[in-house]
Amino acid sequence: MKGDSMKKLSDETLKGMTDGELKTTVRRLETSAGKMRKGTQATRSLEEEICYIQRELELRRRFGHSRVAAESESNNNALEFERP
């Protein structure tokens, strides 16, 4: 499928990005999706990725960066075989 050529960002990659980087990525993907729509190409994968990034931004607004810190802390307390 034409719209599936984009590399997906992992959850860990999203958490490691700054708010500015996330916003820039969303704008870039929205621009690409708009151009693809004009050319009648499938944009579903881009739109899904935009949703994941917007969700990460929303979680940060609601819970702050403490959710990332809390997850890192839980990984530090995990047994060796449980660590990512």
Steps between C-alpha positions, in 0.01 A plus 500: 500500500635842407422667835686240707856591396557715811712372786296485822630674812523273803349589835850538643601733217193718562579519872858602424397791277448853629162670466645718225624199306161332532318812379740540207452135404121537511515807275730318255272195489187715459664677205594167344150363553348809337723462195420129477125571519529744210669223303227253609746279688411308816583697815380263772846408634601867519175590674549218752852619575371856546246367752770315699715813519205721595409250773853519640474880507160478673634258763787738570260793541286301743764317698821687423830331435462316830336211311827445311702529822264262682531245223879523509489448876285190461748367241784555749311297762421219254676167508773453241284291264214754523704794375451612139 
